[in-house]
Amino acid sequence: MILGHSHPAVIKALQKACEKGTSYGAPTPLEIELAEMIRKAYPSIEIVRMVNSGTEATMSAIRVARGFTGRDKVIKFEGCYHGHADGLLVKAGSGAMTFGVPDSAGIPKDYAKNTITLPFNDLKVLEAVLKKEAKHIACVIIEPVVGNIGCVLPKPGFHEGLRRLTKKYEVILIFDEVMTGFRVSYGGAQKAFGIKPDMTCLGKVIGGGLPVGAYRGRADIMKMVAPDGPVYQAGTLSGNPLAMTAGIESLKILSKPDVYRKILAKSESLEGALKDAAKRAGMKTRFYRAGTMFCTYFTDSEVFDYATAKKADTRKFAQFFSSMLDSGINLAPSQFEAGFMSLAHSDADINKTARSAYKAFREIA
């Protein structure tokens, strides 16, 4: 909810859209309008396909990558969550990490065996695997900023190396920007880091609070999708008029001059305030931020992958969460979830959060 809840412009547009019909089961001009707005923000995207969720987007993108390459295996990174599709819930982040269950029950071993999981930020391991297995690997899928084990940033040169290696071994690179899209910057993480992936997955932000997702990429790859090609994907509610309307109104607002300057300034202000609160309270924490995404880890060690994130003190985080909630600050209830700044947050909200955090840090310390 990057605009905040129930933004007036989004609600007004939705009310008008509802009067015309909630779903048609057929394409509408709204899909084209939103797709063109997305293409303008993401130069790497040539063809867009709408779906209903981030999970559908990642699942479909991987299917297309497999169809395009004729290969079965997928590389993902520890702690990266790409939705709850079979084969992707292997050392995933988010809820799976919170509950200490890296692999979900109900997934046949034959599905998981085609998923290769590697440590985030480690190019040497990636290159060794590609050198040995590239002829079997369809794609590498990654959260460019890992938002499902908190907020883990790529090391300098990691994404550049990732792009170089996937090109060298002719493996499709998929950026899962369901979380980072329009949050790290208007053009997502790929714009912020200067990387052009082969495919991109989006969700959440582009729907203005309604269920939506999209996958897109190079024309030659996307031409594999039916009816142009042999890879099937469809959905009665994909591109439905309500989700498209909310997405269009949201991007209209986000694309206005100075909007990102304002929201990034708010994010920077919160970062400084929380770091200062922890320091004054004598609490050892590590704070990381990428655009409007952020996370405070209860650890004194650097966090750069799944293993180092797991070293954070979840007991202290639980105390912190409870104290903040008692003060009227509703954070994500897990050490391993990213926080988000919205355009609706005010300076007063940031100041209240900082004061409450100082009180909570003091209680824990």
Summary of the structure (lengths in Angstrom):
residues: 365
radius of gyration: 20.5
end to end distance: 32.6
largest distance: 60.8
contacts: 1281
relative contact order: 0.17
helix: 44%
strand: 15%
